[in-house]
Amino acid sequence: MRLFYSLMWWLALPLVLTRLWLRGRKEPGYRQHWAERLGFYPRATATPAFAPVLWVHAVSVGETRAAEPLVDALLAEYPQSRIILTHMTPTGRATGKALFAKHGERLVQSYLPYDTGSMVSRFIRHFQPSVCILMETEVWPNLIAVCNARKVPVVLANARLSERSLRKATRLGSLLLNAARGISLVAAQTEADAQRVRSLGVQRVEITGSIKFDVVVPEAALAIGAALRAAIGPRPVLLCASTREGEEELILQAFESARATLPSNLLLLIVPRHPQRFDEVEKMIAVRGLNVQRRSKLALDGSVLEADVLLGDSMGEMFAYYAACDIAFVGGSLMPLGGQNLIEPAALGKPVLIGQHTFNFELVTEDALAAGGAHRITDAADLMSTAARLFNDTTARETMGLNAQSFANQHRGATRRTVALLQKM
């Protein structure tokens, strides 16, 4: 089955590269570092004498930000070590560059090679990692097989596996089941995640909790958030974060319909999850006759923001947006997309609103709801009516924010538990 899978990769490679080039029209980063995706590296980037070399794979923005506490802890625990941080997307790579520039040459970034035996083998020969740490849900059959053959332990850290993902995995039969059995250790976020992973045949599964609870809010992000808030002034701010295609239209329609019940000077702050959609969302706002201001064109020099809608079109500033808002809606949950993680706004003490579709983060969401730090809304209209109620009830809004922060603080410690498990590898 893996041989057939590898053959399909090679046959699909021209189409994969063509798609990469086409995506580069909107995101130029997709047209850079192609050699890395094919497992080729110049001699000049060969790794100096560090021991051990730790390989961490974080596919995109969310996984890269989630990996921050683990990367920092590993470099502190092993002062002679170096980390090779791999990604699949330019936005993930850019996020990693911003987060980890402080580590200098002790952290090197690269794209993950496509999952063929030869490409992965070249990667391992070049960087010579002592361990492969995959973040959250990444399982690549050839990568795991090559690591097993070369005695490189494979760890799935901060692992989560929804029922939907489990069904997809089981449909792939022996390909995914054999890959799962090649994983040396899974550090799962919850007992439910652990049970689903065990059903795939992984021998060693430990429950550590979510590393995302251990993310430290950067002082620079708080400073930007404070400057952004100063530009907004005393106006109430409803943030719609990490919105996905189809959601912004629903939110804008509900916003216009609910203007009479919302505070008259409310600022709607929309931050699309994917940067290639920034222009599309700006047009969507403008066509409704709403005054829109892009964050990238907003000078934080003391001038006052007067727009109806602020479009968050900057990278790496999500903490700043959360810091600047009064209420945070976490996107990907109005549509059946599984939702995004609500830990970041909770950690900043913000009341969190979440939609019906949260299967990617079900337990975390349910725990936040039970703690009184989050509220589940039924649709975009309910989002606006709930926001209106909270804006009109300061005590309820502040209590909800305190509950959210308390919930986030109570779940810290996953990074320490994960590092302790890795020491035994």
Sequence and secondary structure as in RCSB ss.txt:
>XXXX:A:sequence
MRLFYSLMWWLALPLVLTRLWLRGRKEPGYRQHWAERLGFYPRATATPAFAPVLWVHAVSVGETRAAEPLVDALL
AEYPQSRIILTHMTPTGRATGKALFAKHGERLVQSYLPYDTGSMVSRFIRHFQPSVCILMETEVWPNLIAVCNAR
KVPVVLANARLSERSLRKATRLGSLLLNAARGISLVAAQTEADAQRVRSLGVQRVEITGSIKFDVVVPEAALAIG
AALRAAIGPRPVLLCASTREGEEELILQAFESARATLPSNLLLLIVPRHPQRFDEVEKMIAVRGLNVQRRSKLAL
DGSVLEADVLLGDSMGEMFAYYAACDIAFVGGSLMPLGGQNLIEPAALGKPVLIGQHTFNFELVTEDALAAGGAH
RITDAADLMSTAARLFNDTTARETMGLNAQSFANQHRGATRRTVALLQKM
>XXXX:A:secstr
 HHHHHHHHHHHHHHHHHHHHHHTTT GGGGS HHHHTT   GGG   S SSEEEEE  SHHHHHHHHHHHHHHH
HHSTT EEEEEESSHHHHHHHHHHHGGGGGGEEEEE   S HHHHHHHHHHH  SEEEEETT   HHHHHHHHHT
T  EEEEEE   HHHHHHHHHTTHHHHHHHHT SEEEESSHHHHHHHHTTT S EEE   GGGG    HHHHHHH
HHHHHHHTT  EEEEEEE TTHHHHHHHHHHHTTTTS TT EEEEEESSGGGHHHHHHHHHTTT  EEEGGG   
SS     SEEE   SS HHHHHHH SEEEESSTTTTS     HHHHHTT  EEE S  GGGHHHHHHHHHTTSEE
E SSHHHHHHHHHHHHH HHHHHHHHHHHHHHHHHT  HHHHHHHHHHT 
